Amino acid sequence: MSSSASTSDSGLGATGSSESRLGVLRSPVEASAFWAAVLLPFCTIGLLASGLETLTGYALLAALLVGNVLALVVGHNYRR
């Protein structure tokens, strides 16, 4: 009986530790996303000021806009 009890306890411990790992990673990820959402518009303005002459420029603009939206979504709850 004690072996089955220790198995179930270790299963609960593993779940708790994985949740704590996610909690530890959540704050830096949200902080990075928040600051990326703050800084990416400046990159976009620089790209637009230099001109969009090629297809690569338009693709980079689209990537910056999508990245900014993703950063806004992920970093929305930073410091709340």
Residue pairs with C-beta under 8 A, 6 or more apart in sequence:
29 74
30 74
30 75
30 77
30 78
31 75
31 78
32 75
33 70
33 71
33 72
33 73
33 74
33 75
33 78
34 71
34 75
34 76
34 78
34 79
35 75
36 67
36 68
36 71
36 75
37 68
37 71
37 72
37 75
40 64
40 67
40 68
40 71
41 68
43 64
44 61
44 64
44 65
44 68
47 57
47 60
47 61
47 64
48 61
51 57
52 58
52 61
